[in-house]
């Protein structure tokens, strides 16, 4: 690793950006360096300007991808190299106003019906029913399940923010049943272990890539022609459950309501306790 890359990573860490954002920023800077065949600190402002024109006019990349490239390159030159170039303020991605692709309840049921591996099936059902991001679903912990208030405490979500989401009874029962197959003290979806090592000894949750691949296979087998990913389950989340909590409204008020200190709750029956009670 070069000294410049190490310095940029350290600056990203000091800025408090997530690991995935750090990886994305470093990647776009590496692509810039590979385009010119030299270190980024030797690239001029005019070369940066021409590179953005190349991305926009020649490669015609999507606005979201263009915006990510701008953000990573701007971070390097402004924060790590201290270059306040006018070009970096001038560059903007084209505005795009597209509605996300969503799946109907029957389409979700059809796709998930082709998921045969239990850990993937339970995880994908939980992601859909609770409106989770894939990273949040995979790394879900036992202690995050509050069966008394019927909510899931999502910790360190996007932007390192915590939130509560409603927990349907059917998902609680599904999670309890699956947890009893491994009884890991921390992870609801532990990483598959080698032969002879019990699942309860896993040191990390299962991988995001495994869930993504399983979903793609199930999508292909379902015959549904839509271009969707696991994240589409989150976009489709409010349709069947919206009448239950009114997801599109103020979730902050919902979080305050379920966690209010004025609400009498009694002893908690959440997390591992509720799972051991099955």
N, C-alpha and C positions, 0 to 999 in steps of 0.2 A: 504493500500500500504506500502510495506517495505521501509526502508530507502535506501537500495541499489537500488531498482527499481526507486525510486524517484530521486536518484543521477544520474542514467543512463539516465533517461528521460531529466533531466536538461542538462547533457553533450550533448545529441543528439540535444537539442534545441540550445545550444551554438555553435555546429558544423554547424548549419543552415540546418539540414536535414528536409525534408518534413514531414508532419504529418503521411502520410501513411508509410513512411520509418521508422519513430519512432515506429509505431505500429508493423511493421514487425520485427524489431530488438528485441523489448521487447518480442514478441511472441516466437521467436526461443530460447531466453535465458530461458524463462519460461519452454519450452519443455525440455531443457537441465536439468534444476533443477528437473523437474518431473521425468525424466529418472533415476536420482540418488537418488531422494527423500531427497534432502538437498539444502541448500542455495548455489548459484553459487560461492560465495566467499570462500566456504569450499571445492570446487572441485579442484583436483590437475591437473597438466599438463598431466599426464599419463591418467587420466580419460577423459580429453578432447580429447586426441588422440584416445582412445578406442571408444569414442562416435562418432567421425567422421568415424572411420572404420565401426561402426555399421550402420551409415546412408548409407555409400557407398556399403557395402557388404551384409548386412542383409535386410535393407529396400529398397536398390537400388532406392533411390529417383532420380528424374531428375536432370541433371547438374545445371539447373537454381535454383531449390529449394536448392540444396547442396550449391551453391554459396551464396544464401541469408542467409543460416544458418551460413556459415563461416563468412560472413560479420558482422552479428549481434553479434555472440559470440566473434569474435576478437575485436569488438568495446568495449564490456564490459571489457574484460581482459586487453586490452592495454590502453584504454583511461580512463575508470572509475576506474579500480583496479590497473593500472600501472604495469602490469605483461608482460614483454617482453619475451614471451615464443617462443622458436624455432618452436614448433609444429604449431603455428598459421601462420608462414610464409611458412611452408612446405606444408600445406594442400592446395590443388587446386581442383576445380571441373573438371571433364572430359570435353574436348573440344567437342563442338557439333556444327555442321555446317548444320543446317536444314533451308530450305526455308519456309517462312510462308505460311499457307494455304490461298488462295485468292478465291474470289467469282467473277464470271462473272457478267456483267451488268444484264443479264436476271435472274440470281440467286438472285441478290440483289433485283431486282424488284419483284420477286416472294415472297421473304421473307417479304419485307416491305409491300407488298400488303395484308398480313395477319395481319398487325398491325391496329387495329380498334380504339384504343384510340387516339384522335387527338394530345394530347401533346407528346405522345410517338412516334407517326408517324412523326410529324414534327421534333422532336429532332433527331431521327435516320436518317432521310433524310439529316439533316444538318450535322451530324457527318460524314456521307458517302461522301456527296458532297464537304465538306470542309476539309476532312482528319483530323478530330479532335479526340482526346482521349475522352473517355466517360465522364470523370470528367470535361473536357473543354466544352463539348457540353451541359451538364446539367447546369453548372454554367454560361452559356453565358449571358452577360449583354446587355441591349439595346444600351448603349453607344459604345459597341464594333463594331456595324454595321456601316460601312462607305459606304453609298450607292452612293456617288459621285465617289469614286475610286474603288468601287466594291471589297472591301476587308473586312475581319474580323480581328480585332485586338485581338489576343489571349493573355491574360495577365496571368502571373504566371503559365505557363505551366510546363512541366517536367524540373526539375532543376531550378525552379523559373525563367524561361526565357520567354520573350515576343517574339511574332512573328506575321507576317501578313500572311494570307492565302487568296487565291482568293475566291470571293463570286459569284457563278452563279446567273444569273437573276431569274431563276425559284425558287431558294431557297430564295432570297430576297422577292419575291412576296408571297411565302408560309409563311415566318416569319411575314410579315406585316399582312397577313390575320389572322394568329393565334394570334398575339399580340392584335389585335382589339377585341378579345374575352375576354380579361382580363385587358388590359391596365395597367399592373404593371409598375411603373416608373423605376424600376431597372432590374428585372429579365425577360428574355424572356420565361423561363419555371418555373414559381413560383410553390411552393409546394401547393398541393390541400388544401384548407381551409375547416373548419367545416361549417355546415349549418348556414346560416345567416351572415357569414363573407365573404365579397367580395374578389375575388382572388387578387385584387390589394393591399390588406392589408397583403399578405403573407410576412413572415419575412425571408424566405430562399428559395432557389431553390428546385425543386423536387429531389427525392433521386436517387442515382446511381443504387441501388438495384431494384427499380421499373422498370428502363429502361432495366436492365439485364434480369429480369424475363419476361418482355413483349417480348423481342427479342427471348428468349428461346422458349416461347409458339409459336411465329410466325414461328420459325425455324422448330419446330415439326410439325406444321400444313402444312408447305410448302412441307414436304416430302424430302427435300434435305438432303442427307446422310452425308455431310461433318461435321466434328467436328469444329465448329466455334463459336465465341463469338462476342460481339459488337465490340471488338478491331479489328476483322477481317475486318470490314468495313474500318478502317484506312489503313490496309494493301492493300485493294482492291482499294483504293482511286485514285491512279495514272493511273489506266487503262483507264477509260472513260474520265478523265479530263487532262491526261498527255499531250495531243496534244495542250491543251489550254494554259498551263503555263510551261510545261515540268518540272513536279514536281521533277523528279529524278536528275535534274541539281541543280545548285547552288541557293538555296532558299535565301541565304544571299543577293545575287545580286538583286533578285526580291524585297526583303524587302527594300533594299537601293533605288531601283528605285521608288517604290510607296511612299516612305517617304522622298525623297530627298528635301532639302530646296531650291534647284535651280528649282524645278518643280513648275510652276505656277498653283495654285489650286483654288484660289478665296475662297469665303466663303464656309465653310463646310456644307454639307447637310446630316450629319451622325447621327447615334444614334436615340434618341427619336424623333427628328424633322422629320426624314424621315418616321417614323412609324405613327406619328400623321397626316401626310399628305395624308394617304391613304383614 
